[in-house]
Amino acid sequence: MAGIVGYGAYVPMYRIKVEEIARIWHESADQIKNGLGVKEKSVPGRDEDAATIAAEAARRAVFYAGIDSQEIGAVYVGSESHPYAVKPTAATVAQAIGAGPNMTAADLEFACKAGTAAVQMVMGMVDSGMIKYGMAIGADTSQGKPGDALEYTASAGGAAFIIGKKDTIADIIATTSYTTDTPDFWRREGIGFPSHGGRFTGEHAYFKHTIGATKQMLEKTGMKPGDFDYAVFHQPNGKFPTNVAEMLGFKPEQIKQGLITPTIGNTYSGASMIGLAAVLDEAKPGNKILVTSFGSGAGSDSFVLDVKDGIDHKRHKARKVWEMIANKMYIDYAIYLKTRGTIKLK
């Protein structure tokens, strides 16, 4: 059975508060915070993009796993903000971690669930014996048009997971997916910012697919919400995952550890994966974890994990997610625009 051998996460240190964005657009910060359940968001530095974020998370995953990076047979990077339109991020990351050329690498895109799609692909390759270890990454420097509701949540961060069969810290005992053609969020080639269907993105996209995949998983495994110690749902804001957990019968304490969006915003492909990393930071052997991602367009991947004894032997190697989140520096809106490249010099 394939499982997680090591993981790493990375969140940029820069933050901008909801109050600062609301000040520019003459909106009520309290109304925004109450409506979205987000207080502030992470912002990438001028020298950071999806590739550098993925590479840093990947380095930490290799260190945590304690393996030779030359044994990694596949690297897949899920993102909707790859720095090049034509040029693989995955090859850059593989080179950065010292993986050998005898491997396969590719970039994936399915809005915010491209990283979990990578996990499923690597699982299949490991289970089949095609590779010994594979790496799945979700990383983004997500975009939000100035003045749009997305600007309050679109942030930056990522997580990497090494999948294998030996010395696992958590076995993936089941996975399932739920996918339809639901165009709730899109961006055409050459367009700088994405468009979205407003409230349509909630009921018809996020809730339909997240609930659909999770119910499918519970039926497949015969498990109930009370059987899990932790649950992580994709978190485009702070309200949706809280609401979907309640609708499915999960308690607030089950999602608390992995609920990171209120403090760093929506990292898109990294959101559910950083949430899982935060859970693994404190999970104990025998704990059961449910993870359900969501990507607009639209689909959800769901996983059930069983935490193993090996997690106690490797725990000291982790750069803990909540400690990383606490390391921050606030910036104003002008620096934010400069950092995000929204101010054009020519």
Phi, psi and omega per residue, in radians:
M1 nan 2.231 3.124
A2 -1.262 2.601 3.127
G3 -2.713 -3.123 -3.139
I4 -1.493 2.170 3.129
V5 -1.684 -0.553 3.126
G6 -2.879 2.787 3.137
Y7 -2.617 2.793 3.078
G8 -2.674 2.589 3.125
A9 -2.297 2.751 3.086
Y10 -2.557 2.305 3.069
V11 -2.277 2.185 3.105
P12 -0.994 2.678 -3.060
M13 -1.409 -0.333 -3.075
Y14 -1.335 2.495 3.133
R15 -2.382 2.620 2.958
I16 -2.275 2.345 -3.090
K17 -1.448 2.658 3.071
V18 -0.987 -0.673 -3.141
E19 -1.017 -0.648 -3.105
E20 -1.225 -0.707 3.106
I21 -1.201 -0.768 -3.139
A22 -1.076 -0.585 -3.140
R23 -1.063 -0.693 -3.105
I24 -1.189 -0.668 -3.050
W25 -1.728 0.173 3.094
H26 0.949 0.804 3.114
E27 -1.997 2.880 -3.132
S28 -1.447 2.005 3.131
A29 -1.102 -0.691 -3.139
D30 -1.111 -0.695 3.120
Q31 -1.150 -0.714 3.119
I32 -1.126 -0.821 -3.121
K33 -1.104 -0.718 3.122
N34 -1.221 -0.620 -3.118
G35 -1.299 -0.675 -3.083
L36 -1.754 -0.353 -3.093
G37 1.216 0.548 -3.137
V38 -2.223 2.324 -3.123
K39 -1.743 -0.597 -3.122
E40 -2.832 2.976 -3.125
K41 -2.470 2.741 3.097
S42 -1.394 2.638 -3.129
V43 -2.322 2.279 3.124
P44 -1.239 2.586 3.022
G45 -1.234 2.947 -3.112
R46 -1.117 -0.405 3.140
D47 -1.763 0.305 -3.127
E48 -2.063 2.427 3.032
D49 -2.545 -3.008 -3.090
A50 -1.076 -0.549 -3.133
A51 -1.241 -0.784 -3.138
T52 -1.192 -0.649 3.100
I53 -1.128 -0.779 3.117
A54 -1.100 -0.711 -3.116
A55 -1.141 -0.734 3.136
E56 -1.159 -0.747 3.083
A57 -1.093 -0.675 -3.130
A58 -1.156 -0.742 3.095
R59 -1.033 -0.754 3.139
R60 -1.152 -0.611 3.116
A61 -1.161 -0.712 3.122
V62 -1.134 -0.755 3.109
F63 -1.069 -0.784 -3.141
Y64 -1.089 -0.781 -3.093
A65 -1.182 -0.550 -3.117
G66 1.234 0.572 -3.123
I67 -1.927 2.911 3.024
D68 -1.412 2.118 -3.099
S69 -1.063 -0.338 3.096
Q70 -1.175 -0.286 3.138
E71 -1.520 -0.058 3.119
I72 -1.364 2.077 -3.052
G73 -1.701 -0.107 3.130
A74 -2.706 2.432 3.037
V75 -2.303 2.079 3.101
Y76 -2.135 2.261 -3.128
V77 -2.028 2.046 3.085
G78 -1.677 2.250 -3.123
S79 -2.902 2.719 2.946
E80 -2.006 0.297 3.074
S81 -2.367 0.750 3.064
H82 -0.991 2.379 -3.070
P83 -1.123 -0.435 3.117
Y84 -2.042 2.455 3.035
A85 -1.253 -0.617 3.091
V86 -2.338 1.710 3.101
K87 2.777 2.069 -3.005
P88 -1.247 2.232 2.993
T89 -1.117 -0.650 -3.066
A90 -1.034 -0.652 3.132
A91 -1.156 -0.682 3.103
T92 -1.099 -0.793 -3.140
V93 -1.123 -0.769 3.139
A94 -1.023 -0.747 3.113
Q95 -1.142 -0.690 -3.090
A96 -1.122 -0.573 -3.119
I97 -1.634 0.012 3.092
G98 1.403 0.402 3.082
A99 -1.216 2.566 -3.127
G100 -1.347 2.933 -3.119
P101 -1.276 -0.260 -3.124
N102 -1.432 1.218 -3.053
M103 -2.766 2.956 3.020
T104 -2.004 2.570 -3.117
A105 -2.583 2.539 3.132
A106 -2.834 2.751 3.036
D107 -1.702 2.512 3.119
L108 -2.133 2.673 3.059
E109 -2.559 2.125 2.971
F110 -2.695 1.131 -3.089
A111 0.816 -2.245 -2.994
C112 -1.481 0.034 -3.139
K113 -1.975 0.244 -3.132
A114 -1.091 -0.565 3.133
G115 -1.186 -0.724 3.124
T116 -1.268 -0.503 3.018
A117 -1.093 -0.648 3.087
A118 -1.115 -0.681 3.101
V119 -1.037 -0.782 -3.139
Q120 -1.103 -0.715 3.132
M121 -1.102 -0.801 -3.132
V122 -1.160 -0.679 3.073
M123 -0.954 -0.811 -3.124
G124 -1.086 -0.691 -3.133
M125 -1.212 -0.654 3.114
V126 -1.222 -0.816 -3.127
D127 -1.072 -0.575 -3.120
S128 -1.380 -0.217 -3.096
G129 1.506 0.099 -3.122
M130 -1.180 -0.633 3.105
I131 -2.365 2.793 3.089
K132 -1.489 -0.833 3.113
Y133 -2.329 2.590 3.032
G134 -2.418 2.675 -3.127
M135 -2.041 2.285 3.083
A136 -2.071 2.270 -3.057
I137 -2.264 2.437 2.952
G138 -2.137 2.083 -3.090
A139 -2.593 2.450 -3.127
D140 -2.660 2.622 2.819
T141 -2.038 1.438 -2.925
S142 -1.183 2.675 -3.052
Q143 -1.878 2.543 3.014
G144 -2.550 2.198 -3.103
K145 -1.099 2.331 3.101
P146 -0.919 2.260 -3.119
G147 1.595 -0.239 3.122
D148 -1.494 2.733 3.123
A149 -1.013 -0.531 -3.139
L150 -1.095 -0.451 -3.089
E151 -1.084 -0.460 -3.133
Y152 -1.316 -0.325 -3.041
T153 -2.115 -0.512 -3.043
A154 -1.096 2.044 -2.991
S155 -2.321 -2.729 -3.039
A156 -2.501 2.475 3.099
G157 2.828 3.023 3.134
G158 -2.954 2.929 3.114
A159 -2.544 2.592 -3.135
A160 -2.192 2.448 3.128
F161 -2.247 2.272 3.053
I162 -1.681 2.169 -3.104
I163 -1.853 2.327 3.104
G164 -2.821 -2.948 3.141
K165 -2.015 -0.289 -3.058
K166 -1.809 2.404 3.079
D167 0.973 0.810 -3.139
T168 -1.329 2.667 3.040
I169 -1.763 -0.327 3.092
A170 -2.756 2.167 3.094
D171 -1.502 2.464 3.080
I172 -1.625 1.784 -2.995
I173 -1.518 -0.235 3.087
A174 -2.887 2.639 3.010
T175 -2.591 2.626 3.115
T176 -2.685 2.838 -3.121
S177 -2.404 2.738 -3.131
Y178 -2.432 2.031 -2.973
T179 -2.413 2.370 3.019
T180 -2.463 2.910 3.074
D181 -1.554 1.539 -3.113
T182 -2.125 1.753 -3.038
P183 -1.411 1.289 -3.100
D184 -1.612 -0.186 -3.009
F185 -2.796 2.305 -3.051
W186 -2.801 2.789 3.022
R187 -2.664 2.086 3.121
R188 -1.370 2.738 3.126
E189 -0.979 2.292 3.101
G190 1.571 -0.163 3.101
I191 -1.587 2.321 -3.002
G192 -1.278 -0.541 -3.057
F193 -2.299 2.605 -3.133
P194 -1.341 2.789 3.020
S195 -1.965 2.764 -3.131
H196 -2.549 2.840 -3.076
G197 -1.573 0.385 3.117
G198 1.012 -2.223 -3.097
R199 -1.155 -0.359 3.091
F200 -1.034 -0.512 -3.117
T201 -1.199 -0.281 -3.137
G202 -1.450 -1.429 -3.024
E203 -1.047 -0.816 -3.013
H204 -1.456 -0.321 -3.106
A205 -1.981 -1.343 -3.050
Y206 -0.995 -0.983 -3.030
F207 -1.192 -0.732 3.139
K208 -1.022 -0.799 -3.044
H209 -1.420 -0.697 3.125
T210 -1.120 -0.794 3.110
I211 -1.183 -0.718 -3.139
G212 -1.045 -0.819 -3.133
A213 -1.177 -0.704 -3.112
T214 -1.179 -0.780 3.103
K215 -1.100 -0.661 3.087
Q216 -1.070 -0.714 3.131
M217 -1.192 -0.761 3.135
L218 -1.081 -0.688 3.102
E219 -1.176 -0.703 -3.120
K220 -1.120 -0.713 -3.067
T221 -1.648 -0.257 -3.078
G222 1.279 0.319 -3.120
M223 -1.682 2.820 3.110
K224 -2.107 2.802 3.138
P225 -0.910 -0.630 -3.125
G226 -1.225 -0.200 3.136
D227 -1.388 -0.184 -3.066
F228 -1.788 2.472 3.043
D229 -1.464 -0.549 -3.132
Y230 -2.435 2.651 3.020
A231 -2.450 2.414 3.113
V232 -2.222 2.153 3.073
F233 -2.037 2.642 3.074
H234 -0.964 2.486 -2.979
Q235 -2.282 1.419 3.102
P236 -1.201 -0.353 3.048
N237 -2.680 -3.027 -3.122
G238 -1.496 -0.292 -3.063
K239 -1.518 -0.764 -3.047
F240 -1.001 -0.875 -3.123
P241 -1.137 -0.582 3.097
T242 -1.153 -0.746 3.134
N243 -1.186 -0.747 -3.104
V244 -1.187 -0.594 3.086
A245 -1.095 -0.780 3.133
E246 -1.123 -0.722 -3.136
M247 -1.104 -0.554 -3.111
L248 -1.564 -0.181 3.114
G249 1.720 0.282 3.081
F250 -1.587 2.634 -3.122
K251 -1.633 2.704 -3.128
P252 -0.954 -0.644 -3.115
E253 -1.191 -0.349 3.120
Q254 -1.322 -0.462 -3.103
I255 -1.841 -0.141 -3.016
K256 -1.002 -0.852 -3.044
Q257 -1.104 -0.621 -3.094
G258 -1.655 0.074 -3.111
L259 -1.560 1.637 -3.014
I260 -1.833 -0.353 -3.043
T261 -1.017 -0.652 3.120
P262 -0.989 -0.423 -3.086
T263 -1.889 -0.286 3.099
I264 -2.308 0.018 -3.127
G265 1.422 -2.991 -3.081
N266 -1.630 1.914 3.133
T267 -1.523 0.279 3.068
Y268 0.975 -1.947 -3.082
S269 -1.097 -0.353 3.134
G270 -1.561 -0.185 -2.936
A271 -1.056 -1.032 -3.120
S272 -1.224 -0.480 -3.104
M273 -1.331 -0.665 3.040
I274 -1.183 -0.649 3.068
G275 -1.025 -0.745 3.095
L276 -1.134 -0.709 3.113
A277 -1.052 -0.707 3.115
A278 -1.105 -0.651 3.102
V279 -1.182 -0.774 -3.133
L280 -1.130 -0.414 3.091
D281 -1.049 -0.489 -3.097
E282 -2.161 -0.098 -3.104
A283 -1.111 2.629 -3.132
K284 -2.015 2.727 3.110
P285 -0.914 2.359 -3.134
G286 1.658 -0.279 3.103
N287 -1.151 2.571 3.065
K288 -1.940 2.368 -3.084
I289 -2.195 2.316 3.003
L290 -1.872 2.320 3.073
V291 -2.256 2.216 3.047
T292 -2.282 2.054 3.127
S293 -1.593 3.037 3.020
F294 -2.614 2.442 3.035
G295 -2.336 2.315 3.128
S296 -1.108 2.581 3.108
G297 2.099 -0.299 -0.067
A298 -2.547 2.695 3.117
G299 -2.906 2.871 3.090
S300 -2.381 2.485 3.002
D301 -1.982 2.371 -3.140
S302 -2.140 2.506 -3.105
F303 -2.378 2.585 2.950
V304 -2.075 2.213 -3.123
L305 -2.052 2.517 3.082
D306 -2.029 1.979 -3.072
V307 -1.272 2.341 -3.048
K308 -1.860 2.958 -3.122
D309 -1.059 -0.510 -3.082
G310 -1.050 -0.324 -3.101
I311 -1.142 -0.560 3.138
D312 -1.205 -0.511 -3.116
H313 -1.359 -0.394 -3.073
K314 -1.913 -0.133 -2.984
R315 -0.979 -0.606 -3.085
H316 -1.165 -0.243 -3.119
K317 -1.489 -0.222 -3.034
A318 -1.360 2.421 2.909
R319 -1.545 1.782 -2.946
K320 -1.132 2.397 -3.042
V321 -1.055 -0.844 -3.084
W322 -1.196 -0.498 3.040
E323 -1.213 -0.670 3.106
M324 -1.132 -0.730 3.134
I325 -1.095 -0.616 -3.122
A326 -1.224 -0.358 3.125
N327 -1.501 1.727 -2.996
K328 -2.552 2.790 3.088
M329 -2.407 2.179 -3.100
Y330 -1.436 2.510 3.095
I331 -2.216 2.810 3.104
D332 -1.624 3.105 -3.028
Y333 -1.155 -0.611 3.136
A334 -1.127 -0.799 3.098
I335 -1.132 -0.660 3.092
Y336 -1.007 -0.835 3.130
L337 -1.095 -0.713 3.130
K338 -1.140 -0.767 -3.124
T339 -1.127 -0.676 -3.105
R340 -1.421 -0.061 3.128
G341 1.332 0.269 -3.130
T342 -1.313 -0.509 3.028
I343 -1.419 2.086 -3.112
K344 -1.683 2.246 -3.116
L345 -1.476 -0.303 3.093
K346 -2.777 nan nan
